[in-house]
């Protein structure tokens, strides 16, 4: 868990001075890698995941392509939140995000590798 994430981080920043001298494409790739690492860390933080879930659960059902499915997912998410089941909450978050009508407007998923 944490050791693997530490190794990934150290590998990403090890040659920082060199890659900062590189092309825009190399710098953008490093930024993307760091964003993915940030998401990989955050998705193991129950409080962060709960906050992200609530962001979607509190949206108006009309913001989703399938309002009924969104309502069912929120019911399932509420139960997962009660049980502290982070894996199930993440699954609900991903599915709610997929149902969003306007994903471009949704800042919560920026940097998660999903948006």
PAZAPA-4460 file (N, C-alpha, C; in steps of 0.05 Angstrom, whole numbers, plus 32768, in hexadecimal, padded with zeros to 4 digits):
% residues 115
    n_x    n_y    n_z   ca_x   ca_y   ca_z    c_x    c_y    c_z   seq   type   mol
   8010   7FE8   8000   8000   8000   8000   8011   8019   8000     1      X     A
   8017   8023   8018   8024   803D   801A   8041   803C   800F     2      X     A
   804F   8026   8013   806A   8023   8009   806B   8025   7FEB     3      X     A
   8059   8018   7FDD   8058   8018   7FC0   8052   8035   7FB6     4      X     A
   8041   8043   7FC4   803B   805F   7FBC   8053   8071   7FC1     5      X     A
   8062   806C   7FD7   807A   807B   7FDC   808F   8076   7FC6     6      X     A
   8092   805D   7FBE   80A5   8057   7FA8   809D   8065   7F8F     7      X     A
   8083   8064   7F88   807A   8072   7F6F   8080   8090   7F71     8      X     A
   807A   809C   7F88   8080   80B8   7F8B   809D   80BE   7F88     9      X     A
   80AE   80AF   7F95   80CB   80B3   7F94   80D5   80B0   7F77    10      X     A
   80CA   809D   7F69   80D2   8099   7F4D   80CA   80B1   7F3B    11      X     A
   80B2   80BC   7F41   80A8   80D2   7F32   80B9   80EB   7F36    12      X     A
   80C2   80F1   7F4E   80D0   810A   7F54   80EE   8107   7F54    13      X     A
   80F8   80EF   7F51   8115   80EA   7F53   8124   80FC   7F3F    14      X     A
   811C   80FE   7F26   812A   810D   7F12   811C   8127   7F0C    15      X     A
   8112   8134   7F20   8102   814C   7F1C   8111   8162   7F0D    16      X     A
   812A   8167   7F14   8139   817C   7F06   813C   8176   7EE9    17      X     A
   8140   815C   7EE2   8144   8155   7EC6   812A   8157   7EB7    18      X     A
   8114   814D   7EC1   80FB   814E   7EB2   80F0   816B   7EB0    19      X     A
   80F6   817C   7EC3   80EE   8198   7EC1   80FC   81A6   7EAA    20      X     A
   8113   819C   7EA2   8121   81A8   7E8B   8117   819C   7E71    21      X     A
   8106   8188   7E73   80FC   8179   7E5B   80E6   8188   7E4D    22      X     A
   80DB   817B   7E39   80C6   8187   7E29   80AC   8189   7E38    23      X     A
   8099   8199   7E2D   807F   819C   7E3A   8071   8181   7E3C    24      X     A
   8075   816F   7E28   8068   8155   7E29   8072   8144   7E40    25      X     A
   808C   8146   7E46   8097   8136   7E5C   808D   8141   7E76    26      X     A
   808B   815C   7E79   8081   8168   7E91   8064   8161   7E95    27      X     A
   8054   8163   7E80   8038   815B   7E82   8034   813E   7E8A    28      X     A
   8045   812C   7E7F   8043   8110   7E87   8049   810D   7EA5    29      X     A
   805D   811B   7EAF   8063   8119   7ECC   804C   8124   7EDC    30      X     A
   8040   813A   7ED3   8029   8145   7EE2   8013   8131   7EE2    31      X     A
   800D   8124   7ECC   7FF8   810F   7ECB   7FFF   80F8   7EDD    32      X     A
   8018   80F0   7EDE   8020   80DA   7EF0   801C   80E2   7F0D    33      X     A
   8023   80FB   7F14   801F   8105   7F2F   8001   8106   7F37    34      X     A
   7FF0   810F   7F24   7FD4   810F   7F29   7FC9   80F3   7F2E    35      X     A
   7FD2   80E0   7F1E   7FC9   80C5   7F22   7FD2   80BA   7F3D    36      X     A
   7FEA   80C0   7F45   7FF4   80B8   7F5F   7FE4   80C5   7F75    37      X     A
   7FDD   80DF   7F72   7FCC   80EC   7F86   7FB2   80DE   7F89    38      X     A
   7FA5   80D7   7F72   7F8B   80C8   7F73   7F8F   80AD   7F81    39      X     A
   7FA5   809F   7F7A   7FAA   8085   7F86   7FAD   8087   7FA5    40      X     A
   7FB7   809D   7FAE   7FB9   80A2   7FCB   7F9E   80A9   7FD7    41      X     A
   7F90   80BC   7FCA   7F77   80C6   7FD5   7F61   80B1   7FD5    42      X     A
   7F61   809F   7FC2   7F4B   808B   7FC1   7F4D   8077   7FD8    43      X     A
   7F62   8078   7FE8   7F65   8067   8000   7F5E   8077   8019    44      X     A
   7F57   8090   8017   7F50   80A1   802D   7F32   80A2   8030    45      X     A
   7F27   8094   8045   7F0A   8092   8048   7EFC   80AD   8049    46      X     A
   7F08   80C1   8056   7EFB   80DB   8057   7EFA   80E9   803C    47      X     A
   7F0F   80E6   802C   7F0F   80F2   8012   7EFA   80E5   8000    48      X     A
   7EF9   80CA   8001   7EE6   80BB   7FF0   7EC9   80C2   7FF9    49      X     A
   7EC5   80C5   8013   7EAA   80CC   801D   7EA2   80E8   8012    50      X     A
   7EB5   80FB   8013   7EAF   8116   8009   7EA9   8116   7FEB    51      X     A
   7EB8   8106   7FDD   7EB4   8104   7FC0   7E99   80F7   7FBA    52      X     A
   7E92   80E3   7FC9   7E78   80D6   7FC6   7E61   80EB   7FCB    53      X     A
   7E64   80FA   7FE1   7E4F   810D   7FE8   7E4C   8122   7FD2    54      X     A
   7E62   8129   7FC5   7E61   813C   7FAE   7E4D   8132   7F99    55      X     A
   7E4D   8119   7F93   7E3B   810D   7F7F   7E20   8107   7F8B    56      X     A
   7E1F   80FE   7FA3   7E05   80F7   7FAF   7DF3   810F   7FB3    57      X     A
   7DFF   8127   7FB7   7DEF   813F   7FBC   7DE8   814E   7FA2    58      X     A
   7DF1   8144   7F8B   7DE9   8150   7F72   7DCB   814B   7F6D    59      X     A
   7DBF   815D   7F5E   7DA3   815A   7F56   7DA1   8142   7F43    60      X     A
   7D8E   8130   7F47   7D8B   8119   7F35   7D8A   8121   7F18    61      X     A
   7D80   8138   7F12   7D7E   8141   7EF6   7D99   8145   7EE8    62      X     A
   7DAF   8145   7EF8   7DC9   8148   7EED   7DD4   812D   7EE2    63      X     A
   7DC5   8118   7EE6   7DCD   80FE   7EDD   7DBC   80F5   7EC5    64      X     A
   7DC9   80E5   7EB3   7DBB   80DB   7E9B   7DA3   80CA   7EA3    65      X     A
   7DA8   80B8   7EB7   7D93   80A6   7EC0   7D8E   80AD   7EDE    66      X     A
   7D79   80BD   7EE2   7D73   80C7   7EFE   7D6D   80B0   7F11    67      X     A
   7D5E   809C   7F07   7D57   8085   7F19   7D6F   8075   7F21    68      X     A
   7D81   8070   7F0E   7D9A   8062   7F14   7DAB   8072   7F28    69      X     A
   7DAC   808C   7F24   7DBB   809D   7F36   7DB0   809B   7F52    70      X     A
   7D96   809C   7F55   7D89   8099   7F6F   7D90   807E   7F7C    71      X     A
   7D8F   8069   7F6C   7D96   804E   7F77   7DB3   804E   7F80    72      X     A
   7DC4   805A   7F71   7DE1   805A   7F78   7DE5   806A   7F91    73      X     A
   7DD7   8080   7F95   7DDA   8090   7FAD   7DD0   8080   7FC5    74      X     A
   7DBA   8071   7FC2   7DB1   8060   7FD8   7DC6   804C   7FDF    75      X     A
   7DD2   803F   7FCB   7DE7   802C   7FD0   7E00   8039   7FDC    76      X     A
   7E06   8051   7FD2   7E1D   8060   7FDD   7E19   8068   7FFA    77      X     A
   7E01   8070   8000   7DFB   8078   801C   7E00   8060   802F    78      X     A
   7DF8   8048   8026   7DFC   8030   8036   7E1A   802A   8038    79      X     A
   7E28   802D   8022   7E45   8027   8023   7E53   803C   8035    80      X     A
   7E4A   8054   8035   7E55   8069   8046   7E51   8062   8064    81      X     A
   7E39   8058   806A   7E32   8050   8085   7E45   8039   808E    82      X     A
   7E4A   8027   807C   7E5B   8010   8083   7E79   8016   8081    83      X     A
   7E80   802E   8076   7E9C   8035   8073   7EAA   8025   805D    84      X     A
   7E9A   801C   8049   7EA5   800B   8033   7EB0   801D   801D    85      X     A
   7EC9   8024   801E   7ED6   8036   800B   7ED5   802B   7FEF    86      X     A
   7EDA   8011   7FEB   7EDB   8005   7FD0   7EBF   8008   7FC3    87      X     A
   7EAA   8002   7FD2   7E8F   8004   7FC7   7E89   8022   7FC1    88      X     A
   7E91   8034   7FD2   7E8C   8050   7FCE   7E9A   8059   7FB4    89      X     A
   7EB2   8050   7FB0   7EC0   8057   7F97   7EB1   804D   7F7E    90      X     A
   7EA7   8035   7F80   7E98   802A   7F6A   7E7F   803B   7F64    91      X     A
   7E71   8044   7F79   7E5A   8055   7F76   7E62   8070   7F6A    92      X     A
   7E78   807B   7F73   7E82   8095   7F69   7E87   8092   7F4B    93      X     A
   7E96   807D   7F43   7E9C   8079   7F26   7E82   8077   7F16    94      X     A
   7E6F   8069   7F20   7E56   8065   7F11   7E46   807F   7F10    95      X     A
   7E45   808E   7F26   7E37   80A8   7F25   7E45   80BB   7F11    96      X     A
   7E5F   80BB   7F12   7E6E   80CC   7EFF   7E67   80C5   7EE2    97      X     A
   7E66   80AB   7EDD   7E5F   80A2   7EC2   7E43   80AB   7EB9    98      X     A
   7E31   80AE   7ECC   7E16   80B7   7EC6   7E13   80D5   7EC4    99      X     A
   7E27   80E4   7ECC   7E25   8101   7ECB   7E20   810A   7EAE   100      X     A
   7E0F   811D   7EAB   7E09   8129   7E90   7E21   813A   7E88   101      X     A
   7E2A   814C   7E99   7E3F   815F   7E92   7E58   815A   7EA2   102      X     A
   7E68   8148   7E99   7E81   8141   7EA7   7E95   8158   7EA7   103      X     A
   7E95   8168   7E93   7EA8   817E   7E91   7EA5   8192   7EA8   104      X     A
   7E8D   8194   7EB3   7E88   81A7   7EC8   7E90   819C   7EE3   105      X     A
   7E97   8183   7EE5   7E9C   8176   7EFE   7EB9   8176   7F07   106      X     A
   7EC0   8188   7F19   7EDB   818C   7F22   7EE4   8176   7F35   107      X     A
   7ED2   8169   7F42   7ED9   8155   7F57   7EEB   813F   7F4C   108      X     A
   7EE8   8138   7F33   7EF7   8121   7F28   7F11   812A   7F1B   109      X     A
   7F16   8144   7F1A   7F2F   814D   7F0E   7F47   8141   7F1E   110      X     A
   7F5A   8136   7F11   7F71   812B   7F1E   7F6E   810F   7F28   111      X     A
   7F57   8103   7F22   7F52   80E8   7F2C   7F5A   80D3   7F17   112      X     A
   7F60   80DC   7EFF   7F65   80C9   7EEA   7F4B   80C1   7EDC   113      X     A
   7F34   80CA   7EE6   7F1B   80C3   7EDA   7F11   80D9   7EC7   114      X     A
   7F18   80F1   7ECD   7F0E   8108   7EBD   7F23   8112   7EAA   115      X     A
***
